[in-house]
Amino acid sequence: MSKDMKKARESGGRPPGRLRRGLAGVGALTLALLGAVGTAHAGEQDPGDIRFSVSTASPDGPDDRRIFDFVAEPGAQIQDQVAVSNHGAVPVTFAMVTNDGIFTPMGNFDIRTSDQEPQDSGGWFEVQPTVDVPAGETVVVPFTITVPENVTPGDHPAGIVATVTTASSAAGPGVGVESRVGVRVNLRVPGEVVPSIALDRVTATYTPSWNPFAPGDVRVAYEVTNDGNLTVGAEQSVRSSGVFGIGDTTVDRGVEGVEELIPGTSRTTTVTVAGIWPVGPVTTEVVVTPTPVSTDTAAGATDVPTADLAPVVVSVTTWAIPWVHLLLVAVAVLVVLGVRDNRKRRKQRLEALLAKARAEGLAAATARPAPAAAPTAPTTAPTTAASPAGTGAAEPDPAAVVDPAPAAVAATGGDVPDGPRAAPSGG
């Protein structure tokens, strides 16, 4: 056992740090790049339960650096070491891989997968292709970085990892699982650095509250792209307001969601602005300002002029339509129209019933027969009889006197005699 291995074993062989499990199918590799060290489990089905970690190191063994952080001029060479520790019960042969640094959509640092060729600093490394690490041992692996002469100034992130591929019966026959754990490498080349970001795909969507007496929300989404050559964060401020400044609300996010953005990468983030009333057009303004990301290198970081940290402002307009209020108004109008139509129909039915009753009464009166006329009593003109001679006056004829009784009887419906009844004459 070498002196370096013995010293690492006596110190526990497990420097402090977070633990990671990397499991993936063929062509889908998982990388856990940790600040100090990580542990990858190949899976419960793997023989010997392979567990290992990778960390920064000095020639004597693991050290307390979180990541590799270098500042190097074009054409310079950097020599350093990485420690690979086998925490399992069987010896393992690890492959040593380097590649360009990237960020996942969730904002975690990673490197390109093994099937992708390095396009930047991931191809500047010289490191042995494999390393054999006995069970419970730690091996220090040296590496060299050669910076090209014609390299552009700025940040060139990369990563160095140890990988192991094991068979996985759970994934099916012939399928392997590659586990890899590594350390991040920050490499900055001095020169004319440009801390610049672009703001694209800014959208704002209004969501009303179902409570008609409460304001709604504006959901704002936007994409921040590092189009400079320096790793930066992004200070963000989002402001929304309705017409005449109604509901003016500002959300200061700091660097939330865009804590670190390496050159050439993008990040999409969202924020909700509450307290916006649906009163028509809503103007949303997004302000993003690049902020430098500090480095841990003992050589010092490249100074960034604050004048270069210019903010980017983009404004969009969306319509906040009061759908809930319009629905309530529509319901109220329908209720009013319904009540009015109901009253109108009731009035029309009543008028129709009255007209029908009048028509039926008139028809009944027209069809009723006329009453029979009462019989008229015969009128007999009085007859004047000649008075006895010598008197010179006319005496009424007793026989011509009409008894009024028959007429009265006839008028009352009694029997009428055949002829006038003569009063008896005197002897």
Number of C-alpha atoms within 10 A of each C-alpha: 7 7 10 16 21 17 16 22 17 9 12 14 24 23 21 14 16 14 16 21 19 19 18 16 14 12 12 13 18 21 27 27 27 23 19 25 30 26 26 26 20 26 20 11 13 16 13 14 16 23 22 34 31 31 34 27 22 16 15 16 26 28 17 15 16 17 22 25 19 21 20 17 15 16 12 13 14 13 11 15 21 25 27 31 32 26 24 17 15 15 16 20 15 21 16 19 21 26 26 24 24 20 17 12 11 10 16 11 21 23 26 20 17 15 9 10 13 18 12 14 24 23 16 18 21 15 15 12 10 14 16 15 21 19 17 20 26 28 27 25 20 16 15 14 20 17 20 14 10 8 14 16 18 22 23 23 26 27 27 27 25 26 22 19 17 16 18 20 13 12 14 9 9 9 15 20 24 23 30 32 29 33 29 26 23 21 21 25 23 17 13 13 21 20 25 23 29 17 21 14 11 18 17 26 17 22 18 22 18 13 10 17 10 12 18 20 20 25 15 22 17 18 16 23 21 25 19 19 22 28 29 26 26 27 19 20 18 21 18 28 22 22 14 9 11 15 18 19 16 16 15 12 15 15 17 15 19 22 14 22 26 23 23 14 16 22 18 18 15 14 17 16 21 19 19 24 26 27 16 13 15 27 19 26 18 22 17 23 22 28 23 19 15 12 19 14 16 9 11 12 17 19 10 15 11 11 6 13 17 14 18 15 14 15 15 14 16 16 15 22 17 19 15 16 16 12 12 12 12 12 12 12 12 12 12 12 12 12 12 12 12 12 12 12 12 12 12 12 12 12 12 12 12 12 12 12 12 12 11 11 11 11 11 10 9 9 8 8 7 7 6 6 6 10 9 9 13 7 8 10 9 12 13 12 14 13 13 10 8 6 9 9 11 12 13 14 16 15 15 17 16 18 12 10 10 19 19 13 14 16 15 10 11 11 11 15 11 7 8 15 14 13 13 8 8 5 3
